Amino acid sequence: MTEEKRVLAFDFGASSGRAVIGRFDGRSIHMEEVHRFANDPVMVRGTMYWDILRLFHEIKQGMIKAHLAGSFTSVGIDTWGVDFGLLDEQGYLLENPVHYRDARTSGMVEEALHCISREELYHLTGNQIMPINTLFQLLSLKQQRPEMLARARTLLFMPDLMNYFLSGVRKAEYSIATTSQMLDAREKSWSRRVLEALGLPVDILPELVPTATRIGKLDAALCEELGLETASVVAVAGHDTQSAMAAVPTEQENFLFLSCGTWSLLGTELSEPVINEASAQANITNEGGYGGKASFLKNIIGLWLIQECRRQWQREGREYSFGELEQLAKAAEPFRSFIHPDAPEFVPSGNMPERIRAYCRRTGQPVPDSIGAVVRCIDESLAMRYRQAALELEACLGRAYPCLHMIGGGIQSQLLCQMTADACARPVLAGPVEATVLGNITLQLLSTGAIGSLREARQIIKASEGIRTYQPEQAERWQAEYQRWEEITSC
């Protein structure tokens, strides 16, 4: 009888986090959530921070609760991309990490392109050029707070920083490093050319380690404090997208996926990055993943739009669950108004429903006059954007994909899944919902040899998870409306 393996996964999203025990009996993976907590940014005197010490406190609580349910052999952490903390010479955190939605990067892309051309920057890094990227955050520090950068001795991305708190080890996991716009995509090493062009320090960047590397063990003092047994700390795919990628339930080498959460990421998995004129024109990114593979994908604002609308309605005293919002959207008139989800005005937090209405006024469309109309506008516009991104990606690769694997929390909206199938004119295979956590657990199991290969892991996930298929039902109508969406959003 195969001995059961137990690991502990921490999955941090932009608004919440959770601790999940993963149990593997040799045939299937079983998950048990033992702790869930809020992850709320904190605005202090005009700067938006992550409350990192509170988050580490929640990690401790999660480990205590997991230990009460039995011992675990390893811990893995995944988070969002691009953000980081800076350590001083003694290894102390200089300040709370700043949120990627903070205004400090305003104008930094333009500043950077005075020092290195857009073409060269993309050619070297293979990254979609976005103001939130680590490179532009560091440039803002150099210009606005040079004394902070001068005191820094080590930069650690969010999952690497939490791993450091757990183990004392300072390493940069490969997948999270590839979100920074500071890595040479082909050489898989820090790009001195990019950093030196912007006058940024190279020596604060730690050693890179491959995805699913056991980097150390839980600190002895931490184990004593919490009453824990020792366990390995595994640098899983620190970027949550790449953890989710490991859980795509397919046996095909060539597949199209859509990870749908606060952000939507649509792409495919390749053996090497694709960096050419077409991918630069489409601003498609190359991220690294398990086994050194490249995820060729497009970053798209996702359920952030609905999440931020919901927060605004809560501030106005109107409480709706996501399920209730979906029902209101389903009842609303179709194809009435569109937005471009990635328009700059939708990136910061704030009154999202009013911004959507303002966009519709500016583009001469009917203004969404109800909550259901606003949510339907978002859902339909996201589905259109997914179609556009899929076509761009296929054009870059010269390849067509017959179906779309849709994973993550967004697939709980059956309406959005069906709209995506119709807009993209291909079947959508939806599941698993918990792709990121499953991938985190899987990568820990791969690090120990409990699972032999990523292919085997995906077969296990496919056999254990319920996958729902959505067939296109109104593809011709959506094709006609897509042309109208393109005309409106190109203004």
Stockholm file with secondary structure:
# STOCKHOLM 1.0

chainA/1-491         MTEEKRVLAFDFGASSGRAVIGRFDGRSIHMEEVHRFANDPVMVRGTMYWDILRLFHEIKQGMIKAHLAGSFTSVGIDTWGVDFGLLDEQGYLLENPVHYRDARTSGMVEEALHCISREELYHLTGNQIMPINTLFQLLSLKQQRPEMLARARTLLFMPDLMNYFLSGVRKAEYSIATTSQMLDAREKSWSRRVLEALGLPVDILPELVPTATRIGKLDAALCEELGLETASVVAVAGHDTQSAMAAVPTEQENFLFLSCGTWSLLGTELSEPVINEASAQANITNEGGYGGKASFLKNIIGLWLIQECRRQWQREGREYSFGELEQLAKAAEPFRSFIHPDAPEFVPSGNMPERIRAYCRRTGQPVPDSIGAVVRCIDESLAMRYRQAALELEACLGRAYPCLHMIGGGIQSQLLCQMTADACARPVLAGPVEATVLGNITLQLLSTGAIGSLREARQIIKASEGIRTYQPEQAERWQAEYQRWEEITSC
#=GR chainA/1-491 SS CCCCEEEEEEEECSSEEEEEEEEECSSCEEEEEEEEEECCCEEETTEEECCHHHHHHHHHHHHHHHHHTCCCSEEEEEBCSSCEEEECTTSCBCSCCBCTTSGGGTTHHHHHTTTSCHHHHHHHHCCCCCTTSHHHHHHHHHHHCHHHHHHCCEEEEHHHHHHHHHHSCCCEEHHHHTTSSCEETTTTEECHHHHHHTTCCSTTSCCEECTTEEEEECCHHHHHHHTCCCCEEEECCSBHHHHHHHTCCCCCSSCCEEEESSEEEEEEEESSCCCSHHHHHHTCEEEECGGGCEEEEEEEECTHHHHHHHHHHHHTTCCCCHHHHHHHHHHSCTTSCCCCTTCGGGSSSSCHHHHHHHHHHHTTCCCCCSHHHHHHHHHHHHHHHHHHHHHHHHHHHTCCCSCEEEESGGGGCHHHHHHHHHHHTSCEEECCTTHHHHHHHHHHHHHHTSSCCHHHHHHHHHHHSCCEEECCSSHHHHHHHHHHHHHHHTC
#=GC SS_cons         CCCCEEEEEEEECSSEEEEEEEEECSSCEEEEEEEEEECCCEEETTEEECCHHHHHHHHHHHHHHHHHTCCCSEEEEEBCSSCEEEECTTSCBCSCCBCTTSGGGTTHHHHHTTTSCHHHHHHHHCCCCCTTSHHHHHHHHHHHCHHHHHHCCEEEEHHHHHHHHHHSCCCEEHHHHTTSSCEETTTTEECHHHHHHTTCCSTTSCCEECTTEEEEECCHHHHHHHTCCCCEEEECCSBHHHHHHHTCCCCCSSCCEEEESSEEEEEEEESSCCCSHHHHHHTCEEEECGGGCEEEEEEEECTHHHHHHHHHHHHTTCCCCHHHHHHHHHHSCTTSCCCCTTCGGGSSSSCHHHHHHHHHHHTTCCCCCSHHHHHHHHHHHHHHHHHHHHHHHHHHHTCCCSCEEEESGGGGCHHHHHHHHHHHTSCEEECCTTHHHHHHHHHHHHHHTSSCCHHHHHHHHHHHSCCEEECCSSHHHHHHHHHHHHHHHTC
//
